[in-house]
Amino acid sequence: MDKDELLLKLGHIIKYARDKKGLTQEQLAEVSDVSKATIATLECGKVNLTFTSLYKLAKALDIDLGALNNFQL
């Protein structure tokens, strides 16, 4: 799997988890302290997050980072 595919898959997982919790991108931005623009571009597979941002999103979405590493929810 190349970098673009990995980013797209991660974006889909974040979007799925956000939808499952019933959050808008704006609401997730507020609870995670990650900008709405970053979340939007992440969900489109167009941004490579820092570990800190990924951690904040995972915590806000109640996702285990190990699960993200394996692309599983």
C-alpha positions as CSV (number, residue, x, y, z in Angstrom):
1,M,0.0,0.0,0.0
2,D,1.5,3.4,-1.0
3,K,1.4,6.6,1.0
4,D,-1.7,8.0,-0.8
5,E,-3.7,4.8,-0.1
6,L,-2.6,4.8,3.5
7,L,-3.7,8.4,4.0
8,L,-7.0,7.7,2.3
9,K,-7.7,4.7,4.4
10,L,-6.9,6.6,7.6
11,G,-9.2,9.4,6.5
12,H,-12.0,6.9,5.9
13,I,-11.5,5.4,9.4
14,I,-11.6,8.8,11.1
15,K,-14.7,9.8,9.2
16,Y,-16.4,6.5,10.0
17,A,-15.6,6.9,13.7
18,R,-16.8,10.6,13.7
19,D,-20.0,9.6,12.0
20,K,-20.5,6.8,14.4
21,K,-20.3,9.2,17.3
22,G,-22.7,11.6,15.6
23,L,-20.2,14.4,15.4
24,T,-19.8,17.1,12.7
25,Q,-16.3,18.0,11.7
26,E,-16.7,21.3,13.6
27,Q,-17.7,19.4,16.8
28,L,-14.7,17.0,16.5
29,A,-12.4,20.0,16.0
30,E,-13.7,21.6,19.2
31,V,-13.3,18.4,21.3
32,S,-10.0,17.4,19.8
33,D,-8.3,20.8,19.5
34,V,-7.5,19.9,15.8
35,S,-8.7,22.4,13.2
36,K,-11.7,21.7,11.1
37,A,-9.7,22.3,8.0
38,T,-7.2,19.6,9.1
39,I,-10.0,17.2,9.8
40,A,-11.6,17.9,6.4
41,T,-8.4,17.3,4.5
42,L,-7.6,14.2,6.6
43,E,-10.9,12.7,5.7
44,C,-10.2,13.2,2.0
45,G,-6.8,11.5,2.5
46,K,-4.9,14.7,1.7
47,V,-2.9,15.4,4.9
48,N,-0.3,13.5,6.8
49,L,-1.0,14.2,10.5
50,T,1.5,14.7,13.2
51,F,1.5,12.1,15.9
52,T,0.1,14.6,18.4
53,S,-2.9,15.5,16.1
54,L,-3.6,11.8,15.5
55,Y,-3.5,11.2,19.2
56,K,-5.9,14.0,19.9
57,L,-8.3,12.8,17.3
58,A,-8.1,9.2,18.5
59,K,-8.7,10.3,22.1
60,A,-11.7,12.4,21.1
61,L,-13.2,9.5,19.1
62,D,-12.4,6.9,21.7
63,I,-10.2,5.0,19.3
64,D,-7.2,2.9,20.3
65,L,-4.1,4.1,18.5
66,G,-3.1,0.4,18.1
67,A,-6.3,-0.2,16.2
68,L,-5.5,2.8,13.9
69,N,-2.1,1.3,13.3
70,N,-3.8,-1.8,12.0
71,F,-6.6,0.1,10.3
72,Q,-9.2,-1.6,12.4
73,L,-12.1,-0.3,14.5
